[in-house]
């Protein structure tokens, strides 16, 4: 279970400022709404993190061997060789019991259902992951009294640069959301930017446009690997690079995102401590 070490500190600082009447209008919100809005956004952020972690556990417990076998086995293969089975066994983890089973033995049906399950799980993971960025942008908008319409992260960063040119939070946002020398977002920068592009692809296309399967000519192993297409990654990334493997990448981007949020909370806490007023 993820533990955001600075979350409670931030909530306590905001509560203290409210009790001292040190909360002012921010982002077109009244002081009372500012306090409630930030508290709610922090709770939403926690909820999204739990949802991402839940989907990550599903990904880690998915039977990729069976998925690859059903995708490449010929339609003429006897159905008794492709029995209905538990596709994801998530029993007993995090006090939640989940089993996703393929419902029929018919070959084409199982092929479609297994692809659908992977699509649903990955879509849930990346949709909730990217929404964490939206929550943080809204929190930052309020804390630093930025324009209410500046929802995208690069605009938040630009506004922060105007308010506090050398601010630590600005540097932290720039590290997390990589930008090129021209100031444009770098789609092949940090893992989070790659995750955003994968999310966008899942919105507009199917699972086959996001992951590539083991070639049937390569045979099957007891521990097959499913990879994201390498065009999501920096140039010259090999198709079967460890960084493109589904479980490895999802774990890495999850850890990076949680660390980013915790560090943002730490930097906001420091600014509130120094300023003694909200917005900073």
LINVEN-V369689 format. One record per residue. N is the residue number from 1. RES is the residue in three letters. OMEGA is omega in degrees with one decimal (NA if undefined). D_CENTER is the distance of its C-alpha to the mean C-alpha in whole Angstrom. Layout:
N_RES_OMEGA_D_CENTER ; N_RES_OMEGA_D_CENTER
This chain:
1_UNK_-178.2_16 ; 2_UNK_177.8_14 ; 3_UNK_176.2_16 ; 4_UNK_-169.4_15 ; 5_UNK_-175.5_19 ; 6_UNK_-176.3_20 ; 7_UNK_-178.0_18 ; 8_UNK_177.2_22 ; 9_UNK_-179.4_24 ; 10_UNK_178.5_22 ; 11_UNK_-179.3_23 ; 12_UNK_178.8_26 ; 13_UNK_179.1_27 ; 14_UNK_177.4_26 ; 15_UNK_178.5_29 ; 16_UNK_179.1_31 ; 17_UNK_178.6_31 ; 18_UNK_-179.1_32 ; 19_UNK_179.7_35 ; 20_UNK_-178.5_36 ; 21_UNK_-178.9_36 ; 22_UNK_174.0_34 ; 23_UNK_-177.7_31 ; 24_UNK_173.9_32 ; 25_UNK_179.9_31 ; 26_UNK_178.3_28 ; 27_UNK_178.1_26 ; 28_UNK_179.4_29 ; 29_UNK_175.8_28 ; 30_UNK_-180.0_31 ; 31_UNK_-179.1_31 ; 32_UNK_-179.9_31 ; 33_UNK_177.7_28 ; 34_UNK_-178.9_26 ; 35_UNK_-177.8_26 ; 36_UNK_-177.8_25 ; 37_UNK_-179.7_22 ; 38_UNK_179.2_20 ; 39_UNK_179.7_21 ; 40_UNK_179.4_19 ; 41_UNK_177.3_16 ; 42_UNK_177.2_16 ; 43_UNK_177.8_16 ; 44_UNK_178.4_14 ; 45_UNK_177.9_11 ; 46_UNK_179.7_12 ; 47_UNK_179.3_12 ; 48_UNK_178.9_9 ; 49_UNK_178.2_8 ; 50_UNK_178.8_11 ; 51_UNK_178.1_9 ; 52_UNK_179.7_6 ; 53_UNK_178.0_9 ; 54_UNK_179.9_11 ; 55_UNK_177.4_10 ; 56_UNK_177.4_10 ; 57_UNK_175.0_13 ; 58_UNK_179.7_14 ; 59_UNK_-178.3_13 ; 60_UNK_-177.7_15 ; 61_UNK_-179.3_18 ; 62_UNK_-178.9_18 ; 63_UNK_-178.4_22 ; 64_UNK_178.5_21 ; 65_UNK_-179.6_25 ; 66_UNK_179.3_26 ; 67_UNK_-179.3_24 ; 68_UNK_-179.9_25 ; 69_UNK_-177.8_29 ; 70_UNK_-179.7_29 ; 71_UNK_-172.5_27 ; 72_UNK_179.7_30 ; 73_UNK_-177.1_33 ; 74_UNK_179.7_36 ; 75_UNK_-178.1_36 ; 76_UNK_-178.5_40 ; 77_UNK_-178.7_39 ; 78_UNK_-176.2_40 ; 79_UNK_-177.8_38 ; 80_UNK_174.9_39 ; 81_UNK_-179.4_37 ; 82_UNK_-175.0_34 ; 83_UNK_171.7_34 ; 84_UNK_-175.9_31 ; 85_UNK_176.6_29 ; 86_UNK_-176.6_26 ; 87_UNK_174.0_23 ; 88_UNK_177.6_21 ; 89_UNK_-174.0_22 ; 90_UNK_-172.4_20 ; 91_UNK_171.4_23 ; 92_UNK_-179.7_24 ; 93_UNK_177.9_20 ; 94_UNK_177.7_19 ; 95_UNK_178.1_22 ; 96_UNK_177.2_21 ; 97_UNK_-179.3_23 ; 98_UNK_171.7_21 ; 99_UNK_176.1_23 ; 100_UNK_-176.6_22 ; 101_UNK_172.3_25 ; 102_UNK_-163.2_27 ; 103_UNK_-175.4_29 ; 104_UNK_179.8_32 ; 105_UNK_-177.4_34 ; 106_UNK_-171.1_34 ; 107_UNK_-176.4_33 ; 108_UNK_179.0_32 ; 109_UNK_179.2_30 ; 110_UNK_179.1_28 ; 111_UNK_-179.0_27 ; 112_UNK_-177.7_26 ; 113_UNK_-179.9_24 ; 114_UNK_176.5_22 ; 115_UNK_-180.0_21 ; 116_UNK_-179.3_20 ; 117_UNK_179.0_18 ; 118_UNK_178.0_16 ; 119_UNK_-178.3_15 ; 120_UNK_-177.1_14 ; 121_UNK_179.9_12 ; 122_UNK_178.5_10 ; 123_UNK_177.2_10 ; 124_UNK_-179.8_9 ; 125_UNK_-173.1_6 ; 126_UNK_178.3_5 ; 127_UNK_179.0_7 ; 128_UNK_179.2_5 ; 129_UNK_-178.1_2 ; 130_UNK_179.5_5 ; 131_UNK_175.0_7 ; 132_UNK_178.1_7 ; 133_UNK_178.3_8 ; 134_UNK_178.6_11 ; 135_UNK_-179.4_12 ; 136_UNK_178.9_12 ; 137_UNK_179.2_14 ; 138_UNK_177.5_16 ; 139_UNK_-179.7_17 ; 140_UNK_176.9_18 ; 141_UNK_-175.9_20 ; 142_UNK_-176.4_22 ; 143_UNK_-176.6_23 ; 144_UNK_175.8_24 ; 145_UNK_178.0_26 ; 146_UNK_178.8_24 ; 147_UNK_-175.2_25 ; 148_UNK_-177.9_24 ; 149_UNK_-178.4_23 ; 150_UNK_-176.3_21 ; 151_UNK_-175.5_17 ; 152_UNK_-170.6_16 ; 153_UNK_-176.8_15 ; 154_UNK_175.4_18 ; 155_UNK_175.3_20 ; 156_UNK_-179.2_19 ; 157_UNK_179.2_20 ; 158_UNK_179.4_23 ; 159_UNK_178.0_24 ; 160_UNK_178.8_24 ; 161_UNK_178.5_26 ; 162_UNK_-177.1_28 ; 163_UNK_-178.3_29 ; 164_UNK_-170.8_28 ; 165_UNK_-176.8_29 ; 166_UNK_-175.7_28 ; 167_UNK_179.3_25 ; 168_UNK_-179.2_23 ; 169_UNK_177.9_20 ; 170_UNK_179.5_21 ; 171_UNK_-179.1_21 ; 172_UNK_177.4_18 ; 173_UNK_-178.8_16 ; 174_UNK_177.5_18 ; 175_UNK_-176.6_16 ; 176_UNK_179.0_13 ; 177_UNK_-174.3_13 ; 178_UNK_176.4_16 ; 179_UNK_-179.9_19 ; 180_UNK_-176.7_22 ; 181_UNK_-179.7_26 ; 182_UNK_179.5_26 ; 183_UNK_178.3_23 ; 184_UNK_178.6_21 ; 185_UNK_-179.6_17 ; 186_UNK_-175.4_17 ; 187_UNK_178.7_15 ; 188_UNK_-178.9_16 ; 189_UNK_-176.2_15 ; 190_UNK_176.3_13 ; 191_UNK_-179.0_10 ; 192_UNK_178.4_7 ; 193_UNK_175.6_10 ; 194_UNK_179.0_10 ; 195_UNK_178.8_7 ; 196_UNK_179.3_8 ; 197_UNK_176.5_11 ; 198_UNK_177.3_10 ; 199_UNK_-179.7_9 ; 200_UNK_179.0_12 ; 201_UNK_179.3_14 ; 202_UNK_179.6_13 ; 203_UNK_-170.5_14 ; 204_UNK_-175.4_18 ; 205_UNK_-178.4_18 ; 206_UNK_-173.8_19 ; 207_UNK_-178.1_17 ; 208_UNK_178.1_20 ; 209_UNK_-176.1_19 ; 210_UNK_-179.6_16 ; 211_UNK_174.6_17 ; 212_UNK_-171.2_21 ; 213_UNK_173.8_23 ; 214_UNK_178.8_25 ; 215_UNK_178.9_29 ; 216_UNK_178.7_31 ; 217_UNK_-178.6_34 ; 218_UNK_-176.8_32 ; 219_UNK_-178.7_32 ; 220_UNK_177.0_30 ; 221_UNK_179.6_29 ; 222_UNK_-179.1_29 ; 223_UNK_-176.7_25 ; 224_UNK_-179.8_24 ; 225_UNK_174.6_21 ; 226_UNK_-175.5_19 ; 227_UNK_167.7_17 ; 228_UNK_177.5_15 ; 229_UNK_-174.1_18 ; 230_UNK_178.3_19 ; 231_UNK_172.8_19 ; 232_UNK_-170.3_15 ; 233_UNK_179.1_16 ; 234_UNK_-179.5_19 ; 235_UNK_176.7_23 ; 236_UNK_173.8_24 ; 237_UNK_-179.8_22 ; 238_UNK_-179.5_23 ; 239_UNK_-178.6_22 ; 240_UNK_176.8_22 ; 241_UNK_176.6_21 ; 242_UNK_-178.6_19 ; 243_UNK_-179.8_16 ; 244_UNK_-179.7_16 ; 245_UNK_-168.2_16 ; 246_UNK_-176.4_13 ; 247_UNK_-179.1_13 ; 248_UNK_-178.0_14 ; 249_UNK_-178.5_11 ; 250_UNK_177.9_8 ; 251_UNK_-177.9_10 ; 252_UNK_-176.9_10 ; 253_UNK_176.1_7 ; 254_UNK_-179.8_6 ; 255_UNK_179.2_9 ; 256_UNK_-177.7_9 ; 257_UNK_178.5_7 ; 258_UNK_177.8_9 ; 259_UNK_177.9_12 ; 260_UNK_-179.0_11 ; 261_UNK_-179.6_11 ; 262_UNK_178.5_14 ; 263_UNK_175.6_16 ; 264_UNK_177.1_16 ; 265_UNK_-179.5_17 ; 266_UNK_-178.7_20 ; 267_UNK_177.0_21 ; 268_UNK_177.1_21 ; 269_UNK_179.8_23 ; 270_UNK_-179.4_26 ; 271_UNK_178.0_26 ; 272_UNK_178.6_27 ; 273_UNK_-177.2_29 ; 274_UNK_-175.1_31 ; 275_UNK_-178.9_32 ; 276_UNK_-179.2_32 ; 277_UNK_176.1_31 ; 278_UNK_6.5_28 ; 279_UNK_179.5_28 ; 280_UNK_NA_28
